[in-house]
Amino acid sequence: MSATSPAKTLICLAVQALCLWGGPLLAQVPESLPCATAPADMACIAGGPFTRGSDTGPKHARPAASVWLQTFYLDVYEVTFAAYQACVRERKCRPSRPAYNDYDRAKQPMVGMSWRDADQFCKARGKQLPTEAQWEKGARGTDGRLFPWGNEPVDCKRAVIMDATGRGCGTPKQGANPEKGRTLEVGSRPAGVYGLYDMSGNSWEYVADWFAKDYAACGKACEGVDPLGPCGGNATCPGNGEKLVRGGSWYWPAKYATALWRRPHFPDNKPYHHFGFRCAASLAQAKALVAAK
């Protein structure tokens, strides 16, 4: 279908921001398929544009742009300690455990594995790590909101963060250094847009992309339809040695728990940090998962 066909013209009229990018991009815009039956504990995020980044937010999240994503699915919850250890027992995932005491409750988010281990888990489950754009759309929807619930400030009623009462919303961890706090069980705070839990706070979440210092530096690799970030998401990316985590955590204050904040880290998780993750699925992957049940 050509870029000037009636169907593409209607898309252009509906999404004026895309029109500003001109014919070459418009020609790439897919006719997104509707949501199908979602796999267990996954939410469907319908295809279409959303506002990624901000012109007034942190420098690493600039500039704002309209990005088009095809229909995809995201895990409703962060991957739990129990789910990850089950994959280890099946010998489909590399052994990994949190280094902190009191982070091994079955429904706490699995933290402490490397980006590579998180990537392996998602693939073992017929899924994949979300791209940075997918994660951000899941966290803020299509209206440019700052948080999963809207633009009201983050607090401990909405997300598990560090506040005036301490880390983990004042929940001490057992054993040594209780003041470091701990993650809470997934889903302990209200769901945000798309019915997803803990997209703000609890644990930082790995995404698939290599890190670029901002979207302007990333350039065309972060633009268009279903962007994959630097090097197109390839296994190696010369000049870009870090991956990304998003969403803030129990350990850090409110400023990091937005849908915008981008934090780089090395895929081998060295130096060691307690990051978590959730998985994504394409429409085809979701259908395969449903059919396999």
N, C-alpha and C positions, 0 to 999 in steps of 0.2 A: 504494500500500500504506500502511495507516495505521500510526501509531506504536505501536499495541498489537497488531499482527499477530504470529503465532508466530515468523516469521523475525526480526522486529525484537526480540522478546523474547529469542531466543537470542543475538543480538548483544549485548544488554544484559547478559545473564548472563556472557558471555565477556569482556566489556570493562567491568568494574565502574566504572572511572574515568569512562567516558562516562555511565553511569547517574546519577552525581552531578550532572551538568549538566542533567538533567531531560528531559522529553518533547520540547520544541521542538528541541533539538539531536539527540536520538535520531531524530526524524522525518526529519532530513536525512541520516542515515548511509546511504551507498549500499551496495548489495550488490556488493562489489568483484569485478571480473572477474579471472580468473586470468591469469598471465603467458602471453603468446604468444611465438612465435619472436622472439628479440631481433635487432635490426639489428647489423651488424658493429661490434665494439668498443663495444657498449652492454650494460649489465647491467639486468635487470629487478628492480624492487623492489616486492614484492607489496603490495597494498592492505591497510590496517589501521592500527591506532593505534601511536604511538610516544611516548616521553617526550621532549618538547622543553624546553630550558632547564634551570635548576637553582635550587633555593631557597638553596643555599649557595655557588654559584659567583659569577662576576663580576656586579656589580649590573645591568649592561645585559642579562644573560641570565635575569633573574628575572621572574616566578616560573616554576617547573616546571609543566607542564600536559600532559595527554594530548591529542594532536592526531591526527586521522584523515586519512590520505592515501589516495586511490585509487591503483591500480596505475600506476606510471610507470617510466621508464627513465632511466639516467644514463650518460654517457660513461665508459668504463672508465679512460681517460686524460685528463689535461688537454690542451686543444687545443694542438697543436705549432706551432712556427714554420713548418715546411714546410706544414702543412695551411692555416694562415692565409694564407700567401703564395700558395698555389694558388688560394684564393678571390679574392685580389686580381687575379691574372693572368686569372681568368675574368670580371673586372669585376663581381663580385657583392659585393665587400667594399671598403671604403675603405682606401687604402694606409696602413699603419702598421708601424713597426719599433721594436724596443727602442732606447733611447737609449744604453745601456751597450754597450761593446765585449764580444765573446765571449758574446753571448746569441743568436746566430743559427745555432746548430747545428740541423740538421733536426729532431731529436727533443727538443730543449729545449722547455719550455712557451713558447708565445707570450705575451710580456708587454709592457706599455707602451701598448697600445691603450686607448681610452676604453670606458666601460660601453656607450655607444651602438654602438661598433664591434663589441664582443663580442655584443651583442644582434643586430646585423645579420648577423654570421657565422652564429649559430645558426639564424636564420630562413632564411638562404640555403641551409642544409643540411636544411631541413624539420623543424627542431627549435625549441627555445626555451631561454632561460636558466632554470635551475632556480629555483623559489621558495626562499626561505630555509628553509622547513620541509622541502622536498624535499632540499635540500643537507644539512641537519642529520641527517635520517633516513639518508641515504646514508653519512654520516660515522660514525654511532654505532649504527645498528641500532635494535632495539626494546627493548633491556634497560637503557637509560640509561647506557651506558658513556661514559667521558670521551674516549676515543680510538678510532680505527677498529679497533685490535687488542684493546681491553679497557681496563683501568684502570692497567696498568703504566706508569710514567713514560716520557715521550718521550725518545729519545736518537737518536744518528746511525745506529744500526743499524735504526731504525724509520722515521725521517723526515729530510728534508733541512732542517736548521735552523741557527741559530747556536749553537755550543757552545763549550767551552773552547778548542778548536783554531781557532776562527774561523768566519766566515760561510760558508754552503754546506758545513758540516761540514769546514771547513778546506781546501776546494778553491779555490785562488786563480783569479781571472780573468786572462786575458791582457791585456797593455797596461797603461795607467795605473791606479793604485789597485787593485792586485791583492788588497788586504786586504778589499775589498768582497765578494769571493767571487762565486759565480755559481750559477744554477740547474743542476741535473743533468738528464740525459735522463729523460723521463717513465718511470715504472715501475722506477726504480732501487732502490726499497725494496719490501719485501713488500706484497702486497695486503692490504687490510683487509676489513671486513665487506662482503658482496655482491661481493667480488672487485674492488673499486675501488682504484686506486693514487693515492697522493699527496693523499689527502683531508686529510692532516696534513702541513704543510710544503711545500717546493719553491717554489710561488708562491701568493700569496693568490688567491682565486677570486671573481669577481663573481657575485652572485645577482640575481634579478629585483626584489626588494622595495625600496621606499623605506625609509629608516631611521627607526625610532622609538627613543627613548632606552632603553626596556626593553619587555618584553611587556605589562606592566601599562598603560603609556602607550598602547600600540598598541590595547589593548582588543579588541573583537569582531572587528576586521579581522585579528587574529592568532589567532583562535579557530575552533573548529568544524571543518568538513570542507574540506580543500584551501585553507587560508587564503592570501590573496594579499598580506597586509600593508597598510600605510596606503594609503588611497585605492583599495583594490581592485586595485592594480597599474596604475592608469591612467597615461597618458603624462605627465601633470603631477600634482603633489600639493602644493597650497598649504600652506605651513608645514612641509613635509618636502622639503628640497632636496638631500638626499644619498641615495645608494644604499648598498649594503653589499658588503664582501668578507669571505670566511670562510677559515679554515684555517691561517693563519700562513704563513711563507715561509722561504727560505734566509737572509734578511737579519735575521730577528728571533729572539729566544730562545724557549725551550721554552714559556713561559707562554702564548704566543699560538697555539700549534699544537694547540689542543684542538678538540673538536667544539662548544664553547660560545662561543668568543670572537667578538665581532661588531665589525667596524671600519667606520665610515662613511667615504664619500668621494663627491666630486661626479661626476656621470655624464660630464662632459666631461674628466675626469681632469686637472683643473687645481686645485692644483699637480700636476705630473707625478709619477706613481708607476709602478713596474713590477708591475702586477697582471696576473693571468692569468684563465682561466676554463675551464669545461667546459659542455657542453650537456645538456639533458634532452629527453625526448619523452613525450608522452601515449601511451596504448595505441593510439589511432587513428593518431597520427603514426608510431609504430613499425611498425604494419602497413603503412602507405603506403610507408615506407622499404624494408621487406622486399620488398614487391610491385614496387617500382621497379627492383630489382636483376635 
